[in-house]
Amino acid sequence: MSLAAETRRIADSQPFLVTALRAGVVNYTAAARFLEVEGETDAVATALRRYAEALPAYETESRDVRVTMKSGIGPVETGADALVAIGGSGFGPNGGDQTALLATGGVDTAALAETLQRLALEDISPLAAAVADGSMVFIVDRLEGANALRTVENALDGVARTP
């Protein structure tokens, strides 16, 4: 395998780096050291630069989405009352200590991924999250509800456009 092909393969195993390459915000020498590709650092940096030139540009798009918040959420049976059910665990209205954030409209797995990353940056860890059929839901602790709502809205204002 050529040095360029090996560099691309290893870079592709680091999604944050590919995003940064698409956005044009990478110090290629530092990235080459980070990847630890066998070869001279300058040659790896050159391979990264060429790879970045071949990638589609990083673009974002605002989504047409409505986000609502519902308090009093907690564990429920995974039947019709559950807002989200995953692997036998369900969350829905039961007077519990969690809050549900429900986004409806232009949501998909890319929006879910972007929103989860933004929530992580705000140190908010959803108890559950899912997306299906134009709806996306996050279950968070009640006290995190307002901050999570702002974070979800901001995330959906700038979801990365998939290449």
C-alpha positions as CSV (number, residue, x, y, z in Angstrom):
1,M,0.0,0.0,0.0
2,S,1.4,3.4,-0.9
3,L,2.1,6.1,1.8
4,A,-0.8,8.2,0.4
5,A,-3.2,5.3,0.6
6,E,-2.1,4.3,4.1
7,T,-2.4,7.9,5.2
8,R,-6.0,8.2,3.9
9,R,-6.9,4.8,5.5
10,I,-5.6,5.9,8.9
11,A,-7.1,9.4,8.6
12,D,-10.5,7.9,7.8
13,S,-10.4,6.1,11.1
14,Q,-10.5,9.5,12.8
15,P,-13.8,11.1,11.8
16,F,-12.9,14.4,13.6
17,L,-9.8,14.7,11.5
18,V,-11.7,14.1,8.2
19,T,-14.2,16.8,9.3
20,A,-11.3,19.2,10.0
21,L,-9.6,18.4,6.7
22,R,-12.9,19.2,4.9
23,A,-13.1,22.4,6.8
24,G,-9.5,23.4,6.0
25,V,-8.5,23.9,9.6
26,V,-5.7,21.4,10.0
27,N,-2.0,21.8,10.8
28,Y,-0.9,19.1,8.5
29,T,2.4,18.5,10.2
30,A,0.7,18.1,13.6
31,A,-1.9,15.8,12.1
32,A,0.9,13.7,10.5
33,R,2.5,13.2,13.9
34,F,-0.8,12.4,15.5
35,L,-1.6,9.7,12.9
36,E,1.7,7.9,13.4
37,V,1.9,6.7,9.8
38,E,5.1,4.8,8.9
39,G,7.1,7.3,6.9
40,E,8.6,10.8,7.0
41,T,6.4,13.3,8.7
42,D,6.7,15.8,5.8
43,A,5.6,13.1,3.3
44,V,2.6,12.2,5.5
45,A,1.7,15.9,5.8
46,T,1.9,16.2,2.0
47,A,-0.4,13.2,1.6
48,L,-2.9,14.7,4.1
49,R,-2.8,18.0,2.2
50,R,-3.6,16.2,-1.1
51,Y,-6.3,14.1,0.6
52,A,-7.9,17.3,2.0
53,E,-7.9,18.9,-1.5
54,A,-9.8,15.8,-2.8
55,L,-12.5,15.9,-0.1
56,P,-15.7,17.9,-0.5
57,A,-15.7,21.2,1.3
58,Y,-17.3,21.3,4.8
59,E,-20.7,22.9,4.6
60,T,-23.5,23.2,7.1
61,E,-27.2,23.5,6.6
62,S,-30.0,24.8,8.8
63,R,-32.8,22.3,9.4
64,D,-36.5,23.2,9.4
65,V,-37.2,21.7,12.8
66,R,-39.5,22.4,15.7
67,V,-38.1,21.5,19.2
68,T,-40.3,21.1,22.2
69,M,-39.6,20.2,25.8
70,K,-41.8,18.0,28.0
71,S,-41.2,17.5,31.7
72,G,-42.2,14.7,34.0
73,I,-40.6,11.9,32.0
74,G,-39.3,8.7,33.4
75,P,-39.1,4.9,32.9
76,V,-42.2,3.3,31.4
77,E,-43.2,0.0,29.8
78,T,-42.1,0.0,26.2
79,G,-45.7,0.3,24.9
80,A,-47.6,3.1,23.3
81,D,-46.9,5.6,26.1
82,A,-43.1,5.5,25.5
83,L,-41.6,8.5,23.7
84,V,-38.5,6.3,23.1
85,A,-37.9,2.6,23.7
86,I,-34.5,1.0,23.3
87,G,-33.7,-2.6,24.1
88,G,-36.5,-3.1,26.5
89,S,-36.1,0.3,28.3
90,G,-38.7,2.9,27.7
91,F,-39.1,6.5,28.7
92,G,-42.4,8.4,28.7
93,P,-44.7,10.6,30.8
94,N,-45.0,9.3,34.3
95,G,-44.2,12.3,36.6
96,G,-40.5,11.4,36.6
97,D,-37.4,13.5,37.0
98,Q,-36.3,13.6,33.4
99,T,-37.2,15.9,30.5
100,A,-37.8,14.9,26.9
101,L,-36.7,17.1,24.0
102,L,-38.6,16.3,20.9
103,A,-37.5,17.6,17.5
104,T,-39.8,17.2,14.6
105,G,-39.2,18.0,10.9
106,G,-36.0,17.8,9.0
107,V,-34.1,15.4,11.3
108,D,-32.1,12.3,10.4
109,T,-29.1,10.4,11.7
110,A,-26.7,13.2,10.7
111,A,-28.8,15.6,12.9
112,L,-28.7,13.1,15.7
113,A,-25.0,12.7,15.5
114,E,-24.3,16.5,15.4
115,T,-26.7,17.1,18.3
116,L,-25.1,14.4,20.4
117,Q,-21.7,15.9,19.8
118,R,-22.9,19.3,20.8
119,L,-24.6,18.0,23.9
120,A,-21.3,16.2,24.9
121,L,-19.5,19.5,24.5
122,E,-21.9,21.0,27.0
123,D,-21.3,18.1,29.3
124,I,-25.0,16.9,28.9
125,S,-25.3,13.1,28.7
126,P,-28.7,12.0,27.5
127,L,-30.2,8.9,29.1
128,A,-31.6,8.0,25.7
129,A,-31.7,9.4,22.2
130,A,-33.2,8.2,19.0
131,V,-34.3,9.3,15.5
132,A,-37.0,7.9,13.2
133,D,-39.6,9.1,10.7
134,G,-38.9,12.8,11.0
135,S,-38.8,12.8,14.8
136,M,-35.8,12.9,17.2
137,V,-35.9,12.6,21.0
138,F,-33.5,13.1,23.8
139,I,-34.1,12.2,27.4
140,V,-32.1,14.3,29.9
141,D,-32.1,15.0,33.6
142,R,-34.8,17.6,34.5
143,L,-32.2,20.2,35.6
144,E,-30.4,20.0,32.2
145,G,-33.6,20.5,30.2
146,A,-33.3,24.3,29.4
147,N,-29.6,24.0,28.5
148,A,-30.2,20.9,26.5
149,L,-33.0,22.7,24.6
150,R,-30.8,25.6,23.6
151,T,-28.0,23.2,22.6
152,V,-30.4,21.1,20.5
153,E,-31.8,24.2,18.7
154,N,-28.2,25.5,18.1
155,A,-27.1,22.1,16.8
156,L,-29.9,21.9,14.3
157,D,-29.1,25.4,13.0
158,G,-25.8,24.1,11.6
159,V,-25.8,20.4,10.8
160,A,-22.9,19.3,8.7
161,R,-24.0,18.6,5.1
162,T,-23.0,15.1,4.2
163,P,-20.8,14.8,1.1
